[in-house]
Amino acid sequence: MSFQRILTLILALAIPATVSGADFTETELTSTNYLKWRDHVLPRTWELSYRKIAWRPSFWEAVIEAQEKEMPILLWAMNGHPLCNT
């Protein structure tokens, strides 16, 4: 079994346990439970906070701006796909 499938299985089992006070035992989407599921899967405000960061499209633009403002640079580099889809 691949790592991605194992991770999906773990998350599928853990997510219902983390939702407090909500009944998500219904597996079929109906007009009565649609709003509940929609609200459950929509991202929360804190999950979208990364959008407030003024990301730079290139490292060189960040270097120039950092030198002008005398501020450090965060360089995020990685090998592979962030969701393990390599």
Backbone as numpy.savetxt, mean C-alpha at the origin, in Angstrom:
# Nx Ny Nz CAx CAy CAz Cx Cy Cz
4.76 -24.42 -3.36 3.90 -23.24 -3.36 4.80 -22.01 -3.36
4.47 -21.04 -4.19 5.32 -19.85 -4.31 5.15 -18.94 -3.11
6.13 -18.08 -2.92 6.11 -17.13 -1.81 4.89 -16.23 -1.90
4.56 -15.79 -3.10 3.43 -14.88 -3.29 2.12 -15.56 -2.88
1.95 -16.81 -3.22 0.73 -17.52 -2.84 0.64 -17.74 -1.33
1.78 -18.03 -0.72 1.80 -18.20 0.73 1.45 -16.89 1.42
2.04 -15.79 0.95 1.75 -14.49 1.52 0.28 -14.11 1.34
-0.27 -14.39 0.17 -1.69 -14.12 -0.07 -2.57 -14.93 0.87
-2.24 -16.17 1.09 -3.01 -17.01 2.00 -2.94 -16.49 3.43
-1.76 -16.09 3.86 -1.60 -15.56 5.21 -2.42 -14.29 5.39
-2.34 -13.40 4.40 -3.11 -12.16 4.48 -4.61 -12.42 4.44
-5.02 -13.36 3.63 -6.45 -13.68 3.54 -6.98 -14.21 4.87
-6.15 -14.91 5.60 -6.56 -15.43 6.89 -6.46 -14.38 7.99
-5.52 -13.46 7.87 -5.28 -12.48 8.92 -6.20 -11.27 8.84
-6.56 -10.86 7.65 -7.36 -9.63 7.49 -8.71 -9.71 8.20
-9.48 -10.78 8.04 -10.76 -10.81 8.77 -10.59 -10.75 10.28
-9.48 -11.26 10.79 -9.25 -11.23 12.23 -8.92 -9.84 12.73
-8.40 -8.99 11.85 -8.01 -7.65 12.27 -9.15 -6.65 12.20
-10.21 -6.98 11.52 -11.35 -6.07 11.38 -12.23 -6.26 12.61
-12.29 -5.23 13.44 -13.07 -5.36 14.66 -14.47 -4.82 14.46
-15.43 -5.52 14.95 -16.81 -5.07 14.91 -17.47 -5.18 13.55
-16.84 -5.79 12.59 -17.44 -5.91 11.27 -17.64 -7.38 10.95
-18.76 -7.66 10.32 -19.08 -9.04 9.95 -18.82 -9.20 8.45
-17.72 -9.85 8.10 -17.38 -10.07 6.71 -17.44 -11.56 6.37
-18.38 -12.25 6.93 -18.51 -13.67 6.65 -19.23 -13.93 5.34
-19.96 -12.93 4.84 -20.64 -13.09 3.56 -19.61 -13.00 2.44
-19.55 -14.03 1.61 -18.55 -14.04 0.55 -19.12 -13.55 -0.78
-20.41 -13.52 -0.91 -21.02 -13.07 -2.17 -21.37 -11.59 -2.06
-20.99 -10.83 -3.09 -21.28 -9.41 -3.11 -22.73 -9.19 -3.53
-23.47 -8.49 -2.69 -24.88 -8.19 -2.98 -25.12 -6.71 -2.81
-26.30 -6.27 -3.18 -26.61 -4.85 -3.04 -26.71 -4.45 -1.57
-26.95 -5.38 -0.68 -27.05 -5.03 0.74 -25.69 -4.92 1.42
-24.69 -5.67 0.95 -23.38 -5.60 1.59 -22.34 -4.84 0.76
-22.76 -4.27 -0.36 -21.82 -3.56 -1.23 -21.13 -2.40 -0.51
-21.89 -1.53 0.14 -21.31 -0.36 0.81 -20.33 -0.77 1.91
-20.65 -1.83 2.62 -19.76 -2.31 3.68 -18.42 -2.76 3.09
-18.46 -3.52 2.01 -17.23 -3.99 1.38 -16.47 -2.85 0.72
-17.18 -1.92 0.09 -16.52 -0.78 -0.55 -15.75 0.03 0.49
-16.38 0.32 1.61 -15.73 1.09 2.66 -14.55 0.33 3.26
-14.65 -0.98 3.28 -13.59 -1.81 3.85 -12.33 -1.81 2.97
-12.48 -1.80 1.65 -11.33 -1.90 0.77 -10.76 -0.55 0.33
-11.49 0.53 0.52 -10.96 1.84 0.16 -9.79 2.20 1.08
-8.75 2.83 0.53 -7.60 3.19 1.38 -7.96 4.25 2.40
-7.37 4.13 3.57 -7.58 5.12 4.63 -6.73 6.35 4.35
-6.99 7.44 5.02 -6.24 8.68 4.80 -4.76 8.48 5.08
-4.43 7.80 6.17 -3.02 7.61 6.52 -2.31 6.72 5.50
-3.04 5.85 4.79 -2.42 4.99 3.79 -2.05 5.77 2.52
-2.61 6.95 2.35 -2.31 7.78 1.18 -1.37 8.94 1.51
-0.80 8.94 2.71 0.04 10.05 3.14 1.33 10.16 2.33
1.77 9.09 1.67 2.99 9.16 0.85 2.81 10.14 -0.30
1.57 10.44 -0.69 1.33 11.37 -1.79 1.69 12.81 -1.43
1.80 13.11 -0.14 2.15 14.46 0.30 3.63 14.76 0.12
4.44 13.74 -0.07 5.88 13.93 -0.25 6.14 14.43 -1.66
6.95 15.46 -1.77 7.28 16.03 -3.09 8.39 15.20 -3.74
8.02 14.03 -4.27 9.00 13.15 -4.90 9.58 13.81 -6.14
10.83 13.53 -6.45 11.48 14.05 -7.64 11.60 12.92 -8.67
11.34 13.24 -9.93 11.38 12.19 -10.95 12.78 11.69 -11.30
13.81 12.48 -10.99 15.17 12.03 -11.26 16.07 12.38 -10.08
17.11 11.58 -9.95 18.05 11.79 -8.86 18.76 13.13 -9.01
19.10 13.50 -10.26 19.83 14.73 -10.48 19.02 15.96 -10.06
17.72 15.97 -10.34 16.87 17.07 -9.89 16.89 17.18 -8.36
16.88 16.04 -7.70 16.92 16.04 -6.23 18.26 16.55 -5.72
19.35 16.21 -6.41 20.67 16.69 -6.00 20.75 18.21 -6.08
20.28 18.75 -7.19 20.32 20.21 -7.37 19.48 20.91 -6.30
18.27 20.42 -6.07 17.40 21.04 -5.07 17.97 20.89 -3.66
18.54 19.74 -3.36 19.11 19.51 -2.03 20.30 20.42 -1.78
21.11 20.64 -2.80 22.25 21.54 -2.64 21.79 22.97 -2.41
20.74 23.39 -3.13 20.23 24.74 -2.96 19.66 24.96 -1.57
18.96 23.95 -1.05 18.31 24.07 0.26 19.17 23.54 1.40
20.34 23.00 1.08 21.22 22.38 2.07 20.47 21.34 2.90
19.86 20.42 2.19 19.08 19.35 2.82 19.58 18.00 2.31
19.35 16.93 3.08 19.77 15.59 2.63 18.80 15.02 1.59
19.24 13.93 0.97 18.43 13.24 -0.04 18.18 11.82 0.44
16.96 11.35 0.26 16.65 9.94 0.50 16.60 9.27 -0.86
17.51 8.34 -1.09 17.53 7.59 -2.34 16.99 6.20 -2.05
15.88 5.86 -2.67 15.28 4.55 -2.50 15.65 3.72 -3.71
16.43 2.68 -3.51 16.86 1.82 -4.61 16.62 0.37 -4.21
16.20 -0.42 -5.17 15.97 -1.83 -4.88 16.16 -2.65 -6.15
16.28 -3.93 -5.98 16.44 -4.83 -7.10 15.19 -5.69 -7.18
14.47 -5.59 -8.27 13.27 -6.40 -8.45 12.00 -5.59 -8.28
10.91 -6.27 -8.44 9.59 -5.64 -8.36 9.19 -5.52 -6.89
8.59 -4.37 -6.49 8.23 -4.19 -5.07 7.18 -5.17 -4.55
6.43 -5.82 -5.46 5.42 -6.79 -5.02 5.86 -8.23 -5.27
7.16 -8.41 -5.44 7.76 -9.75 -5.66 7.26 -10.41 -6.94
6.95 -9.61 -7.95 6.48 -10.15 -9.23 7.61 -10.19 -10.26
8.76 -10.70 -9.85 9.89 -10.73 -10.78 10.04 -12.11 -11.36
